[in-house]
């Protein structure tokens, strides 16, 4: 699979069980330490650092158990390799680890009133090293193009930058009217949730990096018909 060596975090240790323990993986209370940033244009993001204790254990299990696939996609006049490995679990499909079931249940319970529906699908992406990436985009296939929604991302493995910026012609975030880029370094069990109009008024990306970095794995929880 060509994955870079993974270095576990010395801080990734289990404490007393809280929301549930699953073979060395424990979810902390979601409300504790959750910070929301309101963005322009009706968008917002929530960040919960170190939501998952034992995140490196979960990372290693998912790397080994998930049926990863390499994809190729058309781009302009040629077909190129997608620079990451992917897997997808549709609504009703069993997830590859009970800790992901527990994470989805916790997300459903916390965001039920605001989202108004459950998180239905789970997508996974494995960034093997700094050469793997995802370009600027919004999850605008389906209802994300026209309706407010949420995408919750659990980030495992080595920290990498996740960037946010307003879409071209969209809202500015600086006093001078110039769009800004917001940077979050996420890994080792951090949770990142994009809500409101974020998918249609903002874009996000995980850029390539020349720095030596270990593998990163993202688990994306989405409502039905948001891709």
Steps between C-alpha positions, in 0.01 A plus 500: 500500500807725521408674826760719672617390846256599773614656828245475779433794729643480851190687622252249355415312820175375644350659810197393698222377267248767405284470191608142435805280459553272202806272512748767597311795349299747709282796401508802726187708562433692182380819665816542709766694313288556189573843351291663225622767260236696311604570141365743245202409284314288754774239542665370817753241614530308827832361625534245782864415567593145608140379496620140468743353750674196358472668158828349385369153580190574293717635219700178485186284508337692216814494289504122533126422480349745250483381136695794358485565128697719262288697255561677170293796384477702180659845514479717192637287213651217705434255782707537816553309824308632800779598746364306799336163571124490552219294648129573537217360714149579382200543729423170672836337427690369805799717588849349525549569872260535797674823601365660181147390591546661840638819341203527266255445786671774702489739203132423442417565866693827517389652168147356474315824574721710274535260207152351517607161360760231572840459346438224248817425301866461588786564263864432580813639338859388568775752422808280483759779518543867414449434130138399559250786513153625415450813290277796584136391498167503682278196556243633254381180334139457611335725757823670603476714186171660602436440872674554831645173627787353703808293429685364806860385454689287750873530428736219599870453452763766441387864514453672164369842404135533403439836332177699460434796272190677364394394152584736216251783506382391843527660844817673614637449851736797531424860578654611171261282302771251404428129545715320753617143535441330836739223600436216744764241590298186571596146598514237778124494568397861433143569383420768241137581407395731217144630524249753377574615145865389520487247215361746246656830613844374606756250370740274686819316406782285635802621300810305409804562716871450446552456874551142618162404645345173602172359368170673572152345497175695489157358581219712352148472643231647272120514487322320218555645152791725598825408321 
